[in-house]
Each structure stands twice: as C-alpha cells, then as structure tokens.
Amino acid sequence: MVEVGMPPMEALQSATITNAQVLGLSDELGQLKVGYLADIIATQNNPIDEISTLENVTFVMKEGVVYKN
C-alpha cells in the first residue's frame, strides 16, 4: 500500500485497528492494550520511518508464546 502512496502509519493501521473495526472486534483486537488479544512483532527500525524494515522481523510473539527472538 505504501508503494502506491499510502502513508506508512495508515498502512499499519489498515492492518490492525481498521481490520478489527471492520470485523466488529475492535473491543478485543487491533491494539496493544490490557485485555486485548495480541500478536506482536518487532523490527530493528521504526516502520513509520522505514516501512521496508517489516521485511526483516526480528521478534514474533503469538498468544503469549515467543516464536522468534
């Protein structure tokens, strides 16, 4: 999406908060918040500044289990 002009922040939101809203699950998905379900990834750089950093994920946690560290 960024490649065709969408700002990085909007692209990230479209994959998280917006999808949760569309699915009617915004009260349990789409944010890092107490009581919400969360799958977390981490990268070396800030994806807002360098979206391509999402191509090299360094940490993955799904449902509290670390799969990549």
C-alpha positions in Angstrom: 0.0 0.0 0.0 2.9 2.3 0.8 4.3 1.7 -2.7 1.2 3.2 -4.2 1.2 6.3 -2.0 -0.5 5.4 1.3 1.5 6.9 4.3 3.2 4.2 6.5 1.1 4.9 9.6 -2.2 4.5 7.6 -0.9 1.2 6.1 -0.1 -0.1 9.6 -3.4 1.0 10.9 -5.2 -0.7 8.0 -3.6 -4.0 9.0 -4.5 -3.6 12.7 -7.1 -1.2 14.1 -9.1 -0.9 10.8 -9.4 -4.6 10.3 -10.5 -5.1 13.9 -13.2 -2.5 13.3 -14.4 -4.0 10.0 -14.6 -7.4 11.7 -16.6 -5.9 14.6 -13.8 -7.0 17.0 -12.4 -3.6 18.0 -13.1 -4.3 21.6 -10.6 -7.2 21.7 -8.3 -6.8 18.7 -6.2 -4.2 16.9 -4.4 -2.6 19.8 -1.8 -3.4 22.4 -4.0 -2.9 25.4 -4.8 -4.8 28.7 -7.4 -7.5 28.0 -6.9 -7.5 24.2 -5.6 -10.4 22.2 -2.2 -9.6 20.8 0.3 -11.0 18.4 3.4 -8.9 18.4 6.3 -8.4 16.0 9.5 -6.3 16.4 11.9 -4.9 13.9 15.3 -3.2 14.1 14.0 0.1 12.8 10.8 2.1 13.1 8.4 1.1 10.3 6.9 4.6 10.2 10.3 5.9 9.1 11.4 2.8 7.1 8.5 0.6 6.0 10.8 -2.0 4.4 12.0 -2.9 7.9 8.9 -5.1 8.1 10.6 -7.4 5.6 13.1 -8.3 8.4 11.1 -9.2 11.5 13.4 -9.9 14.5 10.8 -10.9 17.1 7.5 -12.7 16.9 5.1 -13.5 19.8 1.7 -15.1 19.2 -0.8 -15.6 22.1 2.0 -15.1 24.6 4.4 -17.7 23.0 7.7 -16.4 21.6 8.3 -18.0 18.2 11.3 -15.9 17.1 13.7 -14.0 19.3 
